[in-house]
Amino acid sequence: MSKLKRIVPVILSGGAGTRLWPASREAYPKQFLPLLGERSTFEQTLTRVGDEAIFGDPMIVTGEDFRFLVADQLTRAGKAGRIILEPMRRDSGPAIAVAAELLKRSDPDAVMLVLAADHLVTDARAFAATAQAGLAAAEAGALVTFGVRPTHAATGYGYIRPGDVMDGSVRMVAAFIEKPDQEKAEALVQQGYLWNSGNFLFKADVFLDELARFEPEIAEAAKLVADGMAVDQTGNVTFERMDRAAFAASPAKSVDYAVMERTDRAAVLQADYAWSDLGSWDALWDASAKDGEGNAVRGSVSLVDTRNSYVASDDVHTAVVGLDDVVVVTTKDAVLVAPRSVAGELKSLVGALRAGDAERRRLAEEHRRVLRPWGSYESVDRGDRFQVKRIVVTPGARLSLQKHFHRAEHWIVVKGTATVEVDETTRIVRENESVYIPLGAWHRLANEGKIPLELIEVQSGSYLGEDDIVRSQDDYKRV
């Protein structure tokens, strides 16, 4: 491989991860959570493609709501990359199409490596070697997918039957098999089929040519999106925004259905590393370190007469007695208890929560602690006509200039120093001091200090919803 020819990682990071509820939620999905170790799977993915002799700077395709999570974790990982914002979810096909179109315009010979942000790969060197092994086939026009040798008869993965040898260890794909039942999965493993990992390596222009053959509407929409990309500079972070109307015109379809299962250019390279898509609590249990009884635990947990279980506690001490093969996950506002064998069937549960009242919808969409680009807030208590929040503002950050029609607020600083604007006045509020924000007053909170600012906010009024905010100015362009 030429030293100048580097593979461009395209990391898809817009999914909701509902099968790992209650840890993963709409506003803070699994790819950004430290489910295994101290780093999120998104950060681990960035590290996996960090060898600059092999990989170029990554392109991350994500949603508007995740842009600051991506930017923060990109910085924390010490990486540079392009952040592409999709205005809505249209499945993987349109997202990859836009990425391919953008890469093709900057380099007609660009080779892209498409990765999901929420997969686990335990051996970064073996992963990089696999990408290098598939490069020649990709440059020759193959759409290479990485196939993983099964460790068991999984029913949650698609399978690939390798065909004739194309180049070195790369073989043509003889067949794609949808997720099988248990009996068929066992037969496929015996017959030498591989798991379809959903990682792809191909030239951008070759993929776009095949896309135009099978899904011309998606290909045409990608061109229009690339024509209308807008640059959004927010602070020291650059985001590239897709045009909403152009992207919405694209049919929603996965890359597998759009191209990979229809093209005669599909090839497979066997990946010799451990892999999981962490698509369920059972999969996370399988990937986790276990004690002598087969239990995987995280957080403050006590187990008695319990085997082969996954138990995690985010805040409250969780004790499990006399249960086998279960998943128990405790967060600050929800508890999940389920047999490991059915813990992957959580989409219907999350769907039911979304169809419920406001509090149930919140449980599906947000944690009690809600991240914002300026820091976070957490609901501590609430009742009729009042709510108490704990607010943390990072050094150098400030909230929008805003007002409310239905509530007044009282802020008590417990750590740090706050700069507070209320209508035409600005004052400094120190620890153990407070300030009152009347209903309808324009106000703004800033942390100009060197340590995190923490305060208690007491809201009172007839309506306390987050949508009772009118913004006049905002550093994060949410006006």
C-alpha positions as CSV (number, residue, x, y, z in Angstrom):
1,M,0.0,0.0,0.0
2,S,1.3,3.4,-0.9
3,K,2.2,5.6,2.0
4,L,0.0,8.3,0.5
5,K,-3.0,6.0,0.0
6,R,-4.8,5.9,3.3
7,I,-8.2,4.4,4.0
8,V,-10.9,6.9,5.2
9,P,-13.0,5.6,8.1
10,V,-16.7,6.6,7.9
11,I,-18.2,6.0,11.3
12,L,-22.0,5.8,11.5
13,S,-23.1,7.1,14.8
14,G,-26.8,8.1,14.7
15,G,-28.6,5.0,16.1
16,A,-30.8,5.0,19.2
17,G,-29.7,1.7,20.8
18,T,-33.1,0.8,22.3
19,R,-32.2,-2.8,22.9
20,L,-29.9,-1.7,25.8
21,W,-32.6,0.3,27.6
22,P,-32.6,1.6,30.3
23,A,-28.8,2.5,30.0
24,S,-29.2,3.5,26.4
25,R,-31.8,6.1,25.5
26,E,-32.8,8.3,22.6
27,A,-30.9,11.3,23.8
28,Y,-27.8,9.4,25.0
29,P,-27.5,6.1,23.0
30,K,-25.2,3.1,23.6
31,Q,-22.4,4.2,21.3
32,F,-21.6,7.0,23.7
33,L,-21.7,5.0,26.9
34,P,-18.8,3.3,28.6
35,L,-20.4,-0.1,28.6
36,L,-17.1,-2.0,28.6
37,G,-14.2,-0.3,30.3
38,E,-13.9,3.4,30.8
39,R,-14.3,4.5,27.2
40,S,-17.4,4.4,25.0
41,T,-17.6,2.2,21.9
42,F,-17.4,5.3,19.8
43,E,-14.1,6.3,21.4
44,Q,-12.9,2.8,21.0
45,T,-13.8,2.9,17.3
46,L,-11.8,6.1,16.9
47,T,-8.8,4.5,18.5
48,R,-9.1,1.4,16.3
49,V,-8.7,3.5,13.2
50,G,-6.0,5.7,14.7
51,D,-2.9,4.4,12.9
52,E,-2.1,7.3,10.6
53,A,0.0,5.1,8.3
54,I,-3.1,3.2,7.4
55,F,-6.1,5.4,8.1
56,G,-6.9,9.0,7.3
57,D,-9.0,11.3,9.5
58,P,-12.4,9.8,10.1
59,M,-15.7,11.1,8.8
60,I,-18.5,10.8,11.4
61,V,-22.1,10.8,10.3
62,T,-24.4,11.5,13.2
63,G,-27.6,13.2,14.1
64,E,-28.2,16.8,15.1
65,D,-28.9,15.8,18.7
66,F,-25.6,14.0,19.1
67,R,-23.3,16.6,17.5
68,F,-21.8,17.9,20.8
69,L,-21.5,14.3,22.2
70,V,-19.5,13.4,19.1
71,A,-17.4,16.6,19.2
72,D,-16.6,16.1,22.9
73,Q,-15.6,12.4,22.6
74,L,-13.6,13.1,19.4
75,T,-11.6,15.7,21.4
76,R,-11.3,13.4,24.4
77,A,-9.9,10.7,22.1
78,G,-7.4,13.2,20.8
79,K,-8.6,12.8,17.2
80,A,-9.5,15.1,14.4
81,G,-12.3,14.4,11.9
82,R,-15.2,15.7,9.8
83,I,-18.6,15.7,11.6
84,I,-21.5,15.3,9.1
85,L,-25.0,16.0,10.5
86,E,-28.0,14.2,9.1
87,P,-31.3,16.0,9.7
88,M,-33.2,12.8,10.2
89,R,-32.7,9.0,10.2
90,R,-33.0,7.4,6.8
91,D,-31.1,4.1,7.6
92,S,-27.6,3.3,6.6
93,G,-27.9,3.4,2.8
94,P,-28.5,7.2,2.4
95,A,-26.0,8.1,5.1
96,I,-23.2,6.1,3.4
97,A,-24.2,7.5,0.0
98,V,-23.7,11.1,1.2
99,A,-20.4,10.2,2.8
100,A,-19.3,8.5,-0.4
101,E,-20.4,11.4,-2.6
102,L,-18.4,13.9,-0.3
103,L,-15.3,11.7,-0.4
104,K,-15.5,11.2,-4.1
105,R,-15.5,14.9,-4.7
106,S,-12.4,15.5,-2.6
107,D,-10.6,12.4,-4.0
108,P,-12.0,10.5,-7.0
109,D,-10.0,7.4,-5.8
110,A,-11.0,7.5,-2.2
111,V,-11.3,4.2,-0.4
112,M,-13.8,4.2,2.5
113,L,-14.1,1.9,5.5
114,V,-17.7,2.0,6.8
115,L,-18.0,1.2,10.5
116,A,-20.7,1.3,13.1
117,A,-19.9,3.3,16.2
118,D,-21.3,0.8,18.6
119,H,-19.4,-2.4,17.8
120,L,-16.8,-4.1,20.0
121,V,-13.5,-5.3,18.5
122,T,-11.0,-6.6,21.0
123,D,-7.9,-6.6,18.8
124,A,-7.2,-3.2,17.1
125,R,-4.0,-4.5,15.3
126,A,-5.9,-7.5,13.8
127,F,-8.6,-5.1,12.7
128,A,-6.1,-2.8,11.0
129,A,-4.4,-5.8,9.3
130,T,-7.8,-7.0,8.0
131,A,-8.5,-3.6,6.5
132,Q,-5.1,-3.6,4.8
133,A,-5.7,-7.2,3.5
134,G,-8.9,-6.0,1.8
135,L,-7.5,-2.9,0.2
136,A,-6.2,-4.4,-3.0
137,A,-9.6,-6.0,-3.7
138,A,-11.4,-2.8,-2.9
139,E,-9.2,-0.8,-5.2
140,A,-9.9,-3.5,-7.9
141,G,-13.6,-2.7,-7.6
142,A,-14.9,-5.1,-5.0
143,L,-17.4,-4.1,-2.3
144,V,-15.7,-5.9,0.6
145,T,-17.5,-6.9,3.8
146,F,-15.8,-8.2,6.9
147,G,-17.0,-11.7,7.9
148,V,-16.4,-13.0,11.4
149,R,-16.0,-16.6,12.2
150,P,-18.9,-17.6,14.5
151,T,-18.2,-18.5,18.1
152,H,-21.8,-19.9,18.5
153,A,-25.0,-20.3,16.6
154,A,-26.3,-16.7,17.0
155,T,-29.8,-15.9,15.7
156,G,-29.3,-12.1,16.0
157,Y,-26.8,-11.8,13.1
158,G,-26.9,-12.2,9.4
159,Y,-24.6,-14.8,7.7
160,I,-22.4,-14.9,4.6
161,R,-21.4,-17.9,2.5
162,P,-18.0,-17.3,1.1
163,G,-17.6,-18.2,-2.6
164,D,-14.7,-18.3,-5.1
165,V,-11.3,-16.7,-4.2
166,M,-11.0,-13.2,-5.6
167,D,-7.7,-11.8,-4.3
168,G,-5.6,-13.3,-1.5
169,S,-7.9,-14.0,1.4
170,V,-10.8,-12.1,-0.2
171,R,-13.5,-14.3,-1.6
172,M,-16.6,-13.4,-3.5
173,V,-19.9,-13.6,-1.6
174,A,-21.9,-16.6,-2.7
175,A,-24.9,-15.8,-0.5
176,F,-26.3,-13.5,2.2
177,I,-28.5,-15.1,4.7
178,E,-31.0,-13.2,6.9
179,K,-31.1,-13.7,10.7
180,P,-31.9,-17.4,11.0
181,D,-33.8,-19.4,13.7
182,Q,-31.7,-21.5,16.1
183,E,-31.8,-24.7,14.1
184,K,-30.8,-23.0,10.8
185,A,-28.1,-21.0,12.7
186,E,-26.5,-24.2,13.9
187,A,-26.5,-25.6,10.4
188,L,-24.9,-22.5,9.0
189,V,-22.1,-22.6,11.5
190,Q,-21.4,-26.2,10.7
191,Q,-21.3,-25.3,7.0
192,G,-18.6,-22.7,7.4
193,Y,-20.8,-19.5,7.0
194,L,-19.5,-16.3,8.6
195,W,-21.3,-13.6,10.6
196,N,-22.0,-10.5,8.6
197,S,-20.3,-7.8,10.8
198,G,-21.7,-4.8,8.9
199,N,-18.2,-3.3,8.3
200,F,-17.5,-2.5,4.6
201,L,-14.5,-1.5,2.6
202,F,-14.8,-0.1,-0.9
203,K,-14.0,2.8,-3.3
204,A,-16.5,5.6,-3.0
205,D,-17.1,5.8,-6.7
206,V,-17.6,2.1,-7.1
207,F,-20.2,2.1,-4.3
208,L,-22.0,5.1,-5.9
209,D,-22.0,3.3,-9.3
210,E,-23.7,0.3,-7.8
211,L,-26.1,2.4,-5.8
212,A,-27.1,4.2,-9.0
213,R,-27.9,0.8,-10.6
214,F,-30.1,-0.4,-7.8
215,E,-31.3,2.7,-6.0
216,P,-31.1,5.7,-8.3
217,E,-33.3,7.8,-6.0
218,I,-30.8,7.4,-3.1
219,A,-27.9,8.2,-5.4
220,E,-29.5,11.3,-6.8
221,A,-30.5,12.5,-3.4
222,A,-26.9,12.1,-2.2
223,K,-25.7,14.3,-5.0
224,L,-28.2,17.0,-4.1
225,V,-27.2,16.8,-0.4
226,A,-23.5,17.1,-1.3
227,D,-24.3,20.1,-3.5
228,G,-26.1,21.9,-0.6
229,M,-23.9,21.1,2.4
230,A,-23.7,24.0,4.9
231,V,-20.8,24.7,7.2
232,D,-21.7,25.5,10.8
233,Q,-18.9,26.8,13.0
234,T,-19.9,26.6,16.6
235,G,-17.0,27.8,18.9
236,N,-14.0,25.8,17.8
237,V,-16.0,22.9,16.3
238,T,-16.9,22.7,12.7
239,F,-20.1,20.8,11.7
240,E,-21.2,20.1,8.1
241,R,-25.0,20.0,7.8
242,M,-26.9,18.1,5.2
243,D,-29.8,19.9,3.5
244,R,-33.0,18.7,5.1
245,A,-35.2,18.7,2.0
246,A,-32.7,16.9,-0.2
247,F,-31.9,14.2,2.4
248,A,-35.6,13.7,3.1
249,A,-36.2,12.9,-0.6
250,S,-34.0,9.8,-0.3
251,P,-35.8,6.5,0.4
252,A,-34.9,5.0,3.8
253,K,-33.1,1.7,3.2
254,S,-30.2,-0.1,4.7
255,V,-27.0,-0.5,2.8
256,D,-27.5,-4.3,2.8
257,Y,-30.9,-4.1,1.1
258,A,-29.9,-1.2,-1.2
259,V,-26.7,-2.6,-2.6
260,M,-24.8,-5.4,-0.8
261,E,-27.4,-8.1,-1.3
262,R,-28.0,-7.2,-4.9
263,T,-24.6,-6.4,-6.4
264,D,-22.3,-9.0,-8.1
265,R,-19.3,-7.1,-6.7
266,A,-19.8,-8.2,-3.1
267,A,-16.8,-9.9,-1.6
268,V,-16.0,-11.1,1.9
269,L,-12.8,-11.1,4.0
270,Q,-12.7,-13.3,7.0
271,A,-11.8,-11.2,10.1
272,D,-9.7,-13.0,12.6
273,Y,-10.6,-11.0,15.7
274,A,-13.4,-11.2,18.3
275,W,-16.4,-9.0,17.4
276,S,-19.8,-8.2,18.7
277,D,-22.4,-5.6,17.8
278,L,-23.4,-5.4,21.5
279,G,-27.0,-5.5,20.2
280,S,-28.5,-6.8,23.4
281,W,-27.8,-7.3,27.1
282,D,-27.1,-10.9,26.4
283,A,-24.5,-9.9,23.9
284,L,-23.0,-7.5,26.5
285,W,-22.9,-10.3,29.0
286,D,-21.1,-12.5,26.5
287,A,-18.5,-9.9,25.8
288,S,-17.9,-9.0,29.5
289,A,-15.4,-10.4,32.0
290,K,-17.1,-12.9,34.4
291,D,-16.6,-14.2,37.9
292,G,-16.4,-17.9,38.8
293,E,-20.2,-18.3,38.6
294,G,-20.5,-16.8,35.1
295,N,-21.7,-13.4,36.3
296,A,-20.8,-10.1,34.8
297,V,-21.3,-7.1,37.1
298,R,-20.8,-3.3,36.8
299,G,-21.2,-0.8,39.6
300,S,-22.4,-1.3,43.2
301,V,-23.7,-4.9,43.1
302,S,-24.1,-7.8,45.5
303,L,-24.9,-11.4,44.3
304,V,-25.9,-14.4,46.3
305,D,-26.7,-17.8,44.7
306,T,-26.8,-16.2,41.3
307,R,-25.2,-17.6,38.1
308,N,-24.6,-16.6,34.5
309,S,-26.2,-13.2,34.9
310,Y,-25.5,-9.6,33.9
311,V,-26.1,-7.1,36.8
312,A,-25.3,-3.4,36.5
313,S,-26.1,-0.5,38.8
314,D,-25.7,3.1,37.8
315,D,-26.5,4.6,41.2
316,V,-28.4,2.5,43.7
317,H,-26.8,-0.6,45.2
318,T,-28.4,-3.6,43.5
319,A,-28.7,-7.0,45.1
320,V,-29.7,-10.2,43.3
321,V,-30.4,-13.4,45.2
322,G,-31.2,-16.9,43.8
323,L,-31.5,-16.1,40.1
324,D,-29.8,-17.6,37.1
325,D,-29.5,-16.4,33.5
326,V,-31.0,-12.9,34.1
327,V,-30.3,-9.3,33.3
328,V,-30.7,-6.7,36.0
329,V,-29.9,-3.1,35.2
330,T,-30.6,-0.3,37.6
331,T,-30.4,3.4,36.7
332,K,-31.4,6.5,38.7
333,D,-35.0,6.3,37.3
334,A,-35.6,2.9,36.0
335,V,-35.0,-0.8,36.6
336,L,-34.9,-3.7,34.1
337,V,-35.3,-7.3,35.1
338,A,-35.5,-9.9,32.4
339,P,-34.2,-13.4,31.4
340,R,-31.0,-13.1,29.4
341,S,-32.6,-15.0,26.6
342,V,-35.3,-12.4,25.9
343,A,-33.4,-9.2,27.0
344,G,-33.0,-8.4,23.3
345,E,-36.7,-7.9,22.9
346,L,-36.7,-4.4,24.3
347,K,-37.9,-2.5,21.2
348,S,-41.5,-3.3,22.0
349,L,-41.0,-2.2,25.6
350,V,-39.5,1.1,24.5
351,G,-42.2,1.6,21.9
352,A,-44.8,1.2,24.6
353,L,-43.1,3.8,26.8
354,R,-43.0,6.2,23.9
355,A,-46.8,5.7,23.4
356,G,-47.5,6.5,27.1
357,D,-47.8,9.7,29.0
358,A,-45.1,12.4,29.3
359,E,-43.2,10.7,32.1
360,R,-43.1,7.4,30.2
361,R,-42.0,9.1,27.1
362,R,-39.2,10.8,29.0
363,L,-38.1,7.4,30.3
364,A,-37.7,6.2,26.7
365,E,-35.9,9.3,25.6
366,E,-33.8,10.8,28.4
367,H,-31.9,9.9,31.5
368,R,-32.6,11.8,34.7
369,R,-29.3,13.5,34.0
370,V,-29.6,15.3,30.7
371,L,-26.4,16.4,28.8
372,R,-26.3,19.8,27.2
373,P,-23.5,21.4,25.2
374,W,-22.8,23.7,28.1
375,G,-22.9,20.9,30.8
376,S,-25.8,19.0,32.3
377,Y,-28.9,19.2,34.4
378,E,-30.6,16.6,36.6
379,S,-34.1,16.6,38.1
380,V,-33.8,16.1,41.8
381,D,-37.4,16.5,42.9
382,R,-40.7,17.6,41.4
383,G,-44.3,18.0,42.4
384,D,-47.4,20.1,41.6
385,R,-46.2,23.5,40.3
386,F,-42.5,23.0,41.3
387,Q,-39.3,21.2,40.2
388,V,-35.8,21.1,41.6
389,K,-32.8,20.6,39.4
390,R,-29.1,20.3,39.9
391,I,-27.3,22.2,37.1
392,V,-23.6,21.9,36.2
393,V,-22.0,24.4,33.8
394,T,-18.5,23.6,32.4
395,P,-15.8,26.3,32.6
396,G,-16.0,28.9,29.9
397,A,-19.6,27.9,28.9
398,R,-22.8,29.7,29.1
399,L,-26.5,29.0,28.6
400,S,-28.7,30.8,26.0
401,L,-30.2,34.2,26.7
402,Q,-33.8,33.0,27.4
403,K,-37.1,33.6,29.1
404,H,-40.1,31.6,30.2
405,F,-43.8,32.3,30.0
406,H,-45.0,29.9,32.7
407,R,-42.3,29.6,35.4
408,A,-40.0,31.6,37.7
409,E,-36.6,30.3,38.9
410,H,-34.4,30.6,41.9
411,W,-30.7,29.7,41.6
412,I,-28.5,28.8,44.5
413,V,-24.8,28.4,43.8
414,V,-23.2,25.5,45.6
415,K,-19.8,25.4,43.9
416,G,-17.9,27.9,41.7
417,T,-18.9,31.4,40.7
418,A,-21.8,32.3,38.4
419,T,-22.2,35.3,36.1
420,V,-25.9,36.0,35.9
421,E,-27.7,38.3,33.5
422,V,-31.3,39.3,34.4
423,D,-32.9,41.7,31.9
424,E,-30.5,44.7,31.9
425,T,-28.4,43.8,34.9
426,T,-25.4,41.5,35.3
427,R,-24.1,40.3,38.7
428,I,-21.6,37.8,40.2
429,V,-23.2,35.1,42.3
430,R,-20.8,33.1,44.6
431,E,-21.1,30.0,46.6
432,N,-24.0,30.0,49.1
433,E,-25.5,33.0,47.4
434,S,-28.7,33.0,45.3
435,V,-30.6,35.0,42.6
436,Y,-34.2,35.1,41.7
437,I,-35.4,35.0,38.0
438,P,-38.9,36.5,37.7
439,L,-41.4,34.9,35.2
440,G,-40.9,36.5,31.8
441,A,-37.5,38.0,32.5
442,W,-34.7,37.6,30.0
443,H,-31.8,35.8,31.8
444,R,-28.5,34.0,31.1
445,L,-26.1,31.9,33.2
446,A,-22.4,31.7,32.5
447,N,-19.3,30.1,34.1
448,E,-16.3,32.3,33.6
449,G,-14.3,30.5,36.2
450,K,-11.8,27.7,36.1
451,I,-13.8,25.0,37.8
452,P,-17.3,23.5,37.1
453,L,-20.2,25.7,38.3
454,E,-22.8,23.8,40.3
455,L,-26.1,25.2,41.4
456,I,-29.5,24.2,42.5
457,E,-32.4,25.5,40.5
458,V,-35.9,25.7,42.0
459,Q,-38.6,26.2,39.4
460,S,-42.2,27.2,40.3
461,G,-45.1,27.9,38.0
462,S,-48.1,26.5,36.1
463,Y,-46.0,24.6,33.5
464,L,-42.5,23.3,33.9
465,G,-41.8,21.6,30.6
466,E,-38.5,22.1,28.7
467,D,-40.4,23.5,25.7
468,D,-41.2,26.6,27.8
469,I,-38.0,28.3,26.6
470,V,-37.8,31.3,24.3
471,R,-34.2,31.9,23.2
472,S,-32.9,35.2,22.0
473,Q,-29.2,34.4,21.7
474,D,-27.3,31.1,21.9
475,D,-23.7,30.1,21.5
476,Y,-24.8,26.7,20.2
477,K,-27.2,28.0,17.5
478,R,-30.4,26.7,19.0
479,V,-32.3,29.9,18.5
